[in-house]
Amino acid sequence: MSVSLVRPLALGVYLALATATANAGLFEDDEARKAILDLRQRLEGVRLYAEGVNQKGETLRQSVELLQQNMDAVRQGINALRIGADNDRAELKQGGGRATEEVAILRRSLLELQNQIEQLRSEAAQMRGVNEQLLRELSDGQRRQKDNAQALDERFRATAQGFDERFRVTNQGLDERFRATTQGLDERLRATAQGLDERLRATAQGLDARLSATAQGLDERLRATALGMDERFRAVEPVKVNLDGREFMAEQAEKRDFEAALVLFRKPDFAAAKTAFFDFLSRYTRSGYAPSALFWLGNAQYATRDYTGAMVNFRALIANAPDHQRTPEAVLSVANCQLELKDVRGARKTLQDLVSAYPKSEAASAAKERLALLR
């Protein structure tokens, strides 16, 4: 039942109660009084029910507001993840584009190599054609020689034996020349074929080496990209820090800046350390390093005789972190600044407060010794 329905019901109960009260005044009987009591109970029940409905409505409204806030936070987180994914996708796409260019270059090189191989094959075919032509010419020459020999035999068979001997010698010389020519051609063909085989093997080996080098380079670039992404993720992950008795989480850049400022203080380069700690506190306003940074900033200012500025930062540490491990030392340092500024009364009061607030600290022991000297 909604609140808009409860209110008319309550109004009706009030009217009924008023009517019953009027009738009770007229008749003054027990039934009227019972009716009035019954109506009053019903009215009280309706009022309590209306209050419960109102409370449930308020609780529902608060739940809806909280749900909307959570949904807004989830949307912001999703947007941040989407932006990071888009950035990573762009980097990977850029790296993939470079790899595609290298693959295209490799394909062009393969195409050029295939063209060279085809050219070599064409040259080999031409050489085979020349060889076949030479063989045909040799065969024709031998056939012509045989025909000529037969013709000479027929024409000069009746000639003297001296002519026969001369012809035999001539034929033997021709045979030797033909054999030498054939042997030279065979050796040239073998040398040409061997050279072609060696060129093909060298080309194939070079291609295999280039492919292996390209694949290795791509693997190394992918591994380097993965390592770079891991390092980038690790660089933004917070780290656990334990400093001056406190444990807290800090960004890696925050930890690095604090340690760099502390190195300057310990050199000692107090002027540079003062600037570094001041910049650190301005950059990391909610850092877990803040109490320690205030302490070392105050010490750097004290070392450069900026006693007023040092007291400001020591007192900020005391006010913001009274239970910090460095706080008793900060109180003692405030007293030292007051003594440097000739405020003996203020220094005495500060030392007394130190002994009272931190009686078991080493700073309190030092404060007692200085109070004895100030008396």
C-alpha positions in Angstrom: 0.0 0.0 0.0 1.5 3.4 -1.0 1.5 6.6 1.1 -1.1 8.2 -1.2 -3.5 5.4 -0.3 -2.7 5.4 3.4 -3.6 9.1 3.9 -7.2 8.8 2.6 -7.6 5.7 4.8 -6.4 7.6 7.8 -8.7 10.5 7.1 -11.6 8.0 6.8 -10.7 6.5 10.2 -10.6 10.0 11.7 -14.0 10.8 10.4 -15.4 7.5 11.6 -13.8 8.2 15.0 -15.3 11.7 15.1 -18.7 10.3 14.2 -18.5 7.5 16.8 -17.4 10.1 19.5 -20.4 12.3 18.6 -22.7 9.3 18.8 -21.1 8.3 22.1 -22.0 11.8 23.4 -25.5 11.4 22.3 -26.2 7.8 23.5 -23.4 7.2 26.0 -23.7 3.4 25.7 -21.0 0.7 25.9 -21.3 -0.2 22.2 -20.3 3.3 21.2 -17.3 3.3 23.5 -16.2 0.0 22.1 -16.5 1.3 18.6 -14.5 4.4 19.5 -11.7 2.2 21.0 -11.8 -0.1 18.0 -11.5 2.9 15.7 -8.6 4.4 17.7 -6.7 1.1 17.5 -7.3 0.9 13.7 -6.1 4.6 13.4 -3.0 3.8 15.4 -2.3 0.8 13.2 -2.8 2.8 10.1 -0.4 5.5 11.4 2.2 2.9 12.3 1.8 1.3 8.9 2.2 4.7 7.2 5.4 5.4 9.1 6.8 2.0 8.1 6.0 2.7 4.5 7.6 6.1 4.7 10.7 4.6 6.3 10.9 1.8 3.6 10.5 4.5 0.9 13.4 6.5 2.4 15.5 3.4 2.6 14.7 2.5 -1.0 15.6 6.0 -2.1 18.9 5.9 -0.3 19.6 2.4 -1.8 18.8 3.8 -5.3 21.2 6.7 -4.8 24.0 4.4 -3.6 23.4 2.1 -6.5 23.6 5.0 -8.9 26.9 6.1 -7.3 28.3 2.5 -7.6 27.2 2.5 -11.3 28.9 5.8 -11.9 32.1 4.4 -10.4 31.8 1.2 -12.5 31.3 3.3 -15.6 34.4 5.3 -14.8 36.4 2.2 -14.2 35.1 0.7 -17.5 36.1 3.9 -19.4 39.6 3.8 -17.9 40.0 0.2 -18.9 38.7 0.9 -22.4 41.1 3.8 -22.8 44.0 1.6 -21.6 42.9 -1.2 -24.0 42.7 1.3 -26.9 46.2 2.5 -26.1 47.6 -1.0 -26.0 45.7 -2.0 -29.1 47.1 1.1 -30.9 50.7 0.1 -29.9 50.1 -3.5 -30.9 48.6 -2.4 -34.2 51.6 -0.1 -34.9 54.0 -3.0 -34.1 51.9 -5.3 -36.4 52.1 -2.7 -39.2 55.9 -2.7 -39.0 55.9 -6.5 -39.1 53.6 -6.4 -42.1 56.0 -4.1 -43.9 58.9 -6.5 -43.2 56.9 -9.4 -44.4 56.1 -7.5 -47.6 59.8 -6.7 -48.1 60.6 -10.4 -47.5 57.9 -11.4 -50.1 59.4 -9.0 -52.7 62.8 -10.5 -52.0 61.4 -14.0 -52.5 59.8 -12.9 -55.8 63.1 -11.4 -57.0 64.8 -14.7 -56.1 62.2 -16.7 -57.9 62.7 -14.5 -61.0 66.5 -15.1 -60.7 65.9 -18.8 -60.5 63.6 -18.7 -63.5 66.3 -16.7 -65.4 68.9 -19.3 -64.5 66.6 -22.1 -65.6 66.1 -20.2 -68.9 69.8 -19.9 -69.3 70.2 -23.6 -68.6 67.6 -24.5 -71.2 69.4 -22.3 -73.7 72.7 -24.1 -72.8 70.9 -27.4 -73.3 69.6 -26.2 -76.7 73.2 -25.1 -77.7 74.5 -28.5 -76.6 71.8 -30.3 -78.6 72.6 -28.2 -81.6 76.3 -28.9 -81.3 75.6 -32.6 -80.9 73.4 -32.5 -84.1 76.2 -30.6 -85.9 78.6 -33.2 -84.7 76.3 -36.0 -85.9 75.9 -34.3 -89.2 79.6 -33.8 -89.5 80.3 -37.4 -88.7 77.6 -38.5 -91.2 79.1 -36.2 -93.8 82.5 -37.5 -93.0 81.4 -41.0 -93.4 79.7 -40.1 -96.7 82.8 -38.2 -97.8 85.0 -41.1 -96.8 82.8 -43.6 -98.7 82.9 -41.3 -101.7 86.6 -40.9 -101.4 87.0 -44.6 -101.0 85.0 -45.2 -104.2 86.8 -42.4 -106.2 90.3 -43.2 -105.0 90.1 -46.9 -104.4 92.3 -47.4 -107.4 94.8 -44.9 -106.1 98.1 -45.9 -104.6 98.5 -47.1 -101.0 100.2 -43.8 -100.1 97.0 -42.0 -100.6 95.2 -44.6 -98.5 97.7 -44.0 -95.7 97.3 -40.3 -96.0 93.6 -40.7 -95.8 93.9 -43.0 -92.8 96.1 -40.4 -91.0 93.7 -37.7 -91.9 90.7 -39.6 -90.7 92.6 -40.4 -87.4 93.3 -36.7 -86.9 89.7 -35.8 -87.6 88.6 -38.4 -85.1 90.9 -37.1 -82.5 89.7 -33.5 -83.1 86.1 -34.6 -83.0 86.7 -36.5 -79.8 88.6 -33.5 -78.3 85.7 -31.2 -79.3 83.1 -33.6 -77.9 85.1 -34.0 -74.6 85.5 -30.2 -74.3 81.7 -29.7 -74.8 81.0 -32.3 -72.2 83.3 -30.7 -69.7 81.7 -27.3 -70.4 78.3 -28.7 -69.9 79.3 -30.4 -66.7 81.0 -27.2 -65.4 77.9 -25.1 -66.4 75.5 -27.6 -64.7 77.7 -27.7 -61.5 77.9 -23.9 -61.4 74.1 -23.7 -61.7 73.7 -26.2 -58.9 76.1 -24.3 -56.7 74.3 -21.0 -57.4 71.0 -22.6 -56.6 72.3 -24.0 -53.4 73.9 -20.7 -52.4 70.7 -18.9 -53.2 68.6 -21.3 -51.2 71.0 -21.1 -48.2 70.9 -17.3 -48.4 67.1 -17.4 -48.5 66.9 -19.8 -45.5 69.3 -17.6 -43.5 67.3 -14.4 -44.3 64.1 -16.2 -43.3 65.6 -17.5 -40.1 67.0 -14.0 -39.3 63.7 -12.4 -40.0 61.8 -14.9 -37.8 64.3 -14.5 -35.0 64.0 -10.7 -35.2 60.3 -10.9 -35.1 60.4 -13.2 -32.1 62.9 -10.9 -30.3 60.7 -7.9 -31.0 57.6 -9.7 -29.7 59.5 -10.7 -26.6 60.8 -7.2 -26.1 57.3 -5.8 -26.6 55.9 -8.2 -24.0 58.7 -7.4 -21.5 58.1 -3.7 -22.1 54.4 -4.0 -21.4 55.2 -6.1 -18.2 57.7 -3.4 -17.1 55.1 -0.7 -17.8 52.5 -2.5 -15.7 55.0 -3.1 -12.9 56.1 0.6 -13.0 52.5 1.8 -12.2 51.8 -0.9 -9.5 51.9 0.4 -5.9 54.6 -1.1 -3.6 54.5 -1.8 0.1 56.7 0.5 2.2 57.8 0.1 5.8 59.3 3.4 7.1 59.7 4.8 10.6 57.6 2.1 12.1 54.7 2.5 9.6 53.6 0.3 6.8 51.7 1.8 3.8 51.3 1.5 0.0 53.0 4.0 -2.3 53.4 4.6 -6.0 56.8 3.7 -7.4 57.4 7.3 -8.6 56.5 8.5 -5.1 59.0 6.1 -3.4 61.7 7.1 -5.9 61.2 10.8 -5.3 61.3 10.5 -1.5 64.5 8.4 -1.6 66.1 10.8 -4.0 65.4 13.8 -1.7 66.7 11.8 1.3 70.0 11.1 -0.7 70.4 14.8 -1.2 70.0 15.4 2.6 72.6 12.7 3.4 75.2 14.0 0.9 74.8 16.6 2.7 73.2 19.1 0.2 70.7 20.7 2.5 69.5 23.4 0.2 68.7 20.9 -2.6 67.2 18.5 -0.1 64.9 21.3 1.2 63.7 22.0 -2.3 63.2 18.3 -3.1 61.2 17.6 0.1 59.1 20.7 -0.4 58.3 19.6 -4.0 57.5 16.1 -2.8 55.0 17.3 -0.2 53.4 19.6 -2.9 53.2 16.7 -5.4 52.0 13.9 -3.0 49.6 15.6 -0.6 48.2 12.4 0.8 51.3 10.3 0.8 52.2 7.9 3.6 55.7 9.5 3.4 54.3 12.8 4.5 55.2 12.7 8.3 58.8 11.6 7.5 59.1 14.1 4.6 58.0 16.9 7.1 60.6 15.7 9.6 63.5 15.8 7.0 62.3 19.0 5.5 62.4 20.7 8.9 65.9 19.3 9.5 67.1 20.6 6.1 65.6 24.1 7.0 67.3 23.9 10.4 70.6 23.1 8.7 70.2 26.1 6.4 69.3 28.3 9.5 65.7 28.7 8.5 64.5 28.2 12.0 61.1 29.7 11.6 60.3 27.6 8.6 61.7 24.5 10.3 59.3 25.1 13.3 56.3 25.3 11.0 57.0 21.9 9.5 58.0 20.2 12.8 54.7 21.4 14.3 52.8 20.2 11.3 54.3 16.8 11.9 53.4 16.9 15.6 49.8 18.0 14.9 49.1 15.6 12.0 50.9 12.5 13.4 51.3 12.7 17.2 52.0 9.0 17.4 54.6 8.9 14.7 58.1 7.5 15.5 59.7 10.8 14.5 57.3 13.1 16.5 59.4 13.2 19.8 62.4 14.2 17.8 60.3 16.9 16.0 59.3 18.3 19.4 62.9 18.4 20.5 63.8 20.1 17.2 61.2 22.8 17.8 62.9 23.5 21.2 66.2 23.8 19.4 64.8 26.3 16.9 63.4 28.3 19.8 66.8 28.4 21.5 68.4 29.5 18.2 65.8 32.3 18.0 66.6 33.3 21.7 63.1 32.2 22.9 64.3 30.5 26.1 60.9 30.5 27.8 59.2 28.9 24.8 62.0 26.3 24.5 61.7 25.4 28.2 57.9 25.0 27.8 58.4 22.8 24.7 60.9 20.6 26.5 58.6 20.2 29.4 55.8 19.2 27.1 58.1 16.7 25.4 59.0 15.0 28.7 55.3 14.9 29.7 54.0 13.6 26.4 56.8 11.1 25.5 58.4 10.2 28.8 60.0 7.0 27.5 61.6 8.4 24.3 65.2 9.2 23.8 64.2 12.7 22.9 62.7 13.0 26.4 66.0 12.0 28.0 67.8 14.7 25.9 65.1 17.2 26.9 65.6 16.5 30.6 69.3 17.2 30.2 68.7 20.5 28.4 66.1 21.6 31.0 68.7 21.0 33.7 71.1 23.3 31.8 68.4 26.0 31.2 67.7 26.2 35.0 
